[in-house]
C-alpha cells in the first residue's frame, strides 16, 4: 500500500462509503462533518459500529443493563441527522475488542455487502499527542479493519464461507481514510456543517450531557486541525491519513 500523494486521484465524494468505528459516538466526534459533506454530494454511507458501547457513560444512576440499547438508539438517531440510514452493529463487548479472525470475518462481510470505494477506520497506531484517542478498542478495531480491507475482503480464499455460503464476492477497496492517527495528511473543511456536527454529537446524551462546553471543545479541536492543514483563519477541519490500497 502506498501512502497518499498529492498527485493521487481526487478527494471528491465517493459513490459508496463505509465508516467503521469501535463505539457509538466515535464517528460524531471524529468524522461526521466530512461524511455530511460527502452525502450532500451524493455519497451513500454506511456506519458499522463494532461494539454497543455498553461500558460507556458517566451517570451511575442509569441502569447498566440499559446502556447498550440506549447507545444503539442514540447512534441510529444521530446518524439520521447526518443523512446516514444504514447503521450496522456487530455487538462485540465494549473494552474487550481484539482483532480476531471472527471480527475480521464480520468486517469482511460488511465490506463485501456494501462494496465501498472508500473506507474510514480508526488508526491502528498510537497517537501520543491525544491520550483521549488511546482507547484499546480503537486500535483493535483499526487493526482488524485494516486487515479486513487488505488483504482479506479482496481475497476469495480468505473467510471462504462468505463466498461459498453467503454468495459475497470479493471486493477491492481503493482508499482507506484513517481517523485519530498520529500522521494526518488530509484535512477536510467542515466549517459549513459544524453546527450540524455538534447537534449530531449532542444526541449521544449518555456520553456528552456532562460536557460544560461541548461546542467549544469541538471548535478548539477542529481549529487545530485546520491550522495544521493550512486552512485560512476561522476555518474548522477534520483530519485523516489517506492511504491508497490498490
N, C-alpha and C positions, 0 to 999 in steps of 0.2 A: 504494500500500500504506500503510495506516495503522498507526502504532505501537500496541503493546499498550496497552489502557486497563484500569483496574481494574474497569470495568463490562462488559468484554468477556465472551464466553462462558467457561464454567468451564474449569478446568485439569485436569479429570478424565482418566483414561486413555483414549486414542483406541482405536478398534477396530483400525486398522492404522497402523503406524509404520514410517517409513523413516529410517535413520540413515546419512548419507553422511560418510565420513572419508577423509583423504589416505593414512594409513598404518595397518597393523596396530598396535594398542595405543592409538591416539588415543582411541577410544571408551572403553576401560577407564580411561584416565587422567581423562577429562573428564565422561562422562555415563552410565556403565554403571549407577550406582546408581539414577538416575532410570528407566532402561529396566527394571531389575529390578522396581522398584515398580509400574510400569505393567503389566508382564507378569503380576504377581501379581493384577492386577485384570482380566485378560482380554485385554490387548493382544497382537496378533500383530505381531512385529517382524522387520524385515529389515535386515541390515547390507550396505552397499555400500562396499567399500574400493577406492579408485581405483588405488593402487599396491600392489606386493608388498613394499614396504619393503626392497628389495634393497641399498640404500645405508646401511641401519641397522646397529646392532650395535656392540660395543666390543671383542670378543675377536678379535685379529688371527690367532689360531691356527685359527679357524673358516674353512673354505674359502669364499671369497666367492661362488662359484657355487652354494653350498648355501643361501645366506641367503634367497632368495625362497621356496623350498619350505618352509624351516623356519618362516618368519614366517607363511605361509599356514596351516600346521598349528597354530601357536600361536593364531592368531586364531580358527580354527574351534573348537578345544578351549575357548578362553576364552569364546567366545560361547555354547557349550552350557552352560557353568557358569552363565551369566547367564539361560539359558532361551531363547536365540535359536538356531534351527536352520536359518535361511535366510541364508547368508552368500555374497555375490557379490563377485568380484574382477574389476576391469576391466583390470588388467595394464599400466597406464601406468608409465613409468620413474620410479623414485624420484628426487626432487630436480630433475626436469626437467618438471614438470607446468605446462601452460599452459591457460587457459580457452578452448580451441579449439572450433571447431564440431564436431569429432569427439567430444570429451569431452562437450559439451553434448548431442549426439545420444544418446550411450551412457547418459547420466544420464536423459534424457527416456524412453528405452526402459524403464529400470528403474522410473521413476515410473509410467509407463502400465501396466506389468505388475503392480506392487504395489498401485497405486491407494490411497495412504495419505491419511488426513485430516491427518496432521501429519508434517513432515519436520524432522529435526535436521541442521544443516550447520555446518561451520566458518564463523566470521565472516570475511567478506572484508576487514574493517577491521583496521588495526594496533592492537594493544593494547600501548602502550609501557610499561605497568606490569608486563608479564610478557614479558620478552625470549624466554623459552623457547617462547612461542607464535608467534614471528615467522617460523617456517619458511615459505618462499615457497610450498611445496606447499599449506599450509593455506589461504592466501589465494586461491591459484589455484583450488583445489577449491571454496572458498566462493563465489567469483565465478561459476564455471561452474554450480554447483548452484543458486545464486540465479537465474541466467538460465534454467536448465532448468525450475525451478519456475514462474517468472514472467518472460516470458510463454510460453515455448516448449512446455511439456508440455500446456498447455491449448489451444494454437493448432493446428488441423488442417492449417494451411499451413506450419507450421514442421517441418522434417525430414519432408517428405511421405512418404518411403519407409517410415516407421514405420507409417503408416496403410495405405498402398497395398500394400506388400509383406508386412508382418507383421501387419496387422489390429489394430494397437494404437490404440484410440480415445483421443482427448484426455482428459486428466484434470485437474481443478482441485484443487490442494492448498489447504486453508483456512488453515493456520498454518505458519509457519516458526519454529523454535527455534534460535537461533544460539549456538554454544558458543565460548568463549575470546574473546569480543568485549570492547570497551572500555566498553560501557554496558549491563550486565545490568539487567533489570527484573523478573526472576522467579527465585525461589530454591526449590529442591525439597529438603526434608528427607530425607536418605538415611541418617540415623543407624541405622535398623534393619537396613540391608543393608550397612553399612560393611565388616564383616569379609568378606562375600562379594565385595565390590568389590576389596578387597585381594587376595583369593585369585585372582580373575579376572585381575588385573594381573600377579600373580606367574607365571602361566602363560606370559607373554611373557618367558621366561627370557633370551632373546638380548638383550633390551633392559633388563631390570631386575635381573639377578642381581648386578650390581656395586653396587647401592644398599645402603649400610650400614643405613639405617633407612627403608625404603620406607613402612612403616605410619606412621611419624612424619611423613614428608614429606606424605603424603596428608592426614593428620589436621590438620596445620597449615594446609594449603591450604583444606580444606573448612570448617575453623573460621572462617577469614577470610570465606568466602562466607556462612556462617550469621550471622556478626556483621553483615555488610553488609545482610543480608536481615531483620534484626531478630528472629532466632530466639532462643530462650532459651539461656542459657549451657550449654555442654556438647553442643549440637546440631551436626550436620555437614550441609552443604548443597552442592549443585551449582548453578551459576549459568548463566543463559541471558538472552538478549534475545529476547523473543517479539514477532513481527511478524505481524499479520493480513494475509492475502493477498487475500481475497475482497472 
